Amino acid sequence: MYESYEDLRIWRDREIPGLLSDSEQLNLFHDQLISRTMRLAEERVKREQGNPPAPYAFYLMGSAGRCEQSIWSDQDHGLIFAGGRSEQDYFLVLGAEIKRGLAAVGYDECEGGVMSSNPLWCLPEEAMKQQVSGWLQQGDWQALRHMQIFFDSRVLIGEKDMLTPVKNIIFSTLKERNDLYQRLIENVRLIKKGRGVFGQLLPEQKGSRQGSLDLKQTIYFPFVNAARLLAFYKQLHVPSTLSRYACLEDDYPALRFYKRQFSEFLQFRLQKVEKSDGYDHVHYIPVQSLNPGEKKQLKAWMKYSHEAFEYAGKILSKAGVL
C-alpha cells in the first residue's frame, strides 16, 4: 500500500490531525508509522544486501520508547542482534536506511546520535551487555545518561525478549552499587526550575524561544525520572512512565495522584502544541498564550512533578538504598 517514504509522509500528515484528542491513540499511530517505515527500509536493504545475517530486534528509546510522543518527535532507536561483530556491518547499513526513511517521514534525526546508524546503538547482544555494564562501572554523568536512555527501551519489531538480559544487568548492578542511585538523583536535580522565588513562571530569557516555557525540563522530566528511579529499584521492565506508576501504586498509593497528574499533563501538552511546526518547538509554549487558569495549572504540575521526584527519593532512602 505504501511503496515509498513519501507515501508514508502523506499518510502521516493526513491522519495526525484526527488524533490530537487522545495521546494513547496518537502513540499507537506513531508505532504503526515507524513500523511501516522500518519495514520499507528493511526491504530496500534486502534487495541490495540480502537477508539479515542473524535474528535481531529494532527497538525504540526516548519518548517513543515510553509511548509519550507528541505530534512531532525526533528519532531514538537501536538495533540489537544475535551473533558477533561480523554481522554489524549489515545492521549498520540497515540502521542508516532506517534513519533516512524516518527523516523523510517526519522524524528529525537525534542530535545526540541515538540512532541505529550509530555503532553505539547497533550492537550484538553480548557487546550491548558489555557496553551497558561499562556505563554502570564508569558512573559518570554521560555514561549514566546513556544507560538511562537504553533503559527506556522497548522492542517494536523483531525478537521481543532480546533486551531483557541487558536490562537485567542494570538491575543487578544497581542492587550491588547503591552509590549509583545518589548520582542519578544528583543529575536530575540539575534540571532547570520553571518557577521563581515568588511563584512566577520563568520563561526562556533569550534566543529564539524567548518568552516561552520549557515544558520538557520543568514538568515532564521530573515526572519521568521519578518513575524511572523506582523502576530501577523494583526491577520493572515496562518502559512507559504511566505503566511504571501503575505497577508501583499498590505499594506506594501516593503515586496514583502523580500518575493522574502526569496523564493530564500529557493531554494538555498535546492540545497546546497541536499547531507547532516541528520537533524544535513541541516542548515550548509561549507564556503570553496562556490564560490565568492555564498558568495556575502549569505551576501546580511543576510542584507535583518535583514532589513526585522527591517522593521517589524518600522511598529509596527509607529502603536503605540512599
ZIWOFEN-V449179 format. One line per field, one symbol per residue. ss: DSSP state (@ for helix, = for strand, . for the rest). burial: # if it has 16 or more other ideal C-beta (glycine too) atoms within 10 Angstrom, else .. Layout:
ss: ???
burial: ???
//
This chain:
ss: ....@@@@@@@@@@@@@@@...@@@@@@@@@@@@@@@@@@@@@@@@@@@......=====.@@@@........=..=====...@@@@@@@@@@@@@@@@@@@@@..=..........@@@===@@@@@@@@@@@@@@..@@@@@@@@@@@..=====.....@@@@@@@@@@@@@..@@@@@@@@@@......=.....=..........===@@@@@@@@@@@@@@@@@@@@......@@@@@@@@......@@@@@@@@@@@@@@@@@@......@@@..===@@@..@@@@@@@@@@@@@@@@@@@@@@@@@@@....
burial: .#..#..##.##...#..##..#..##.###.##.###.###.##......###.############################...##.##############.###.##...#####..#####.###.###.##......##.##############..##..##.###.##.....##..##..#..#..#.......###....#..#####.################..##.#######.##...#..#..##.###.##.###.##..#..#.#####.#..#......###.##.######.###.##....#.
//
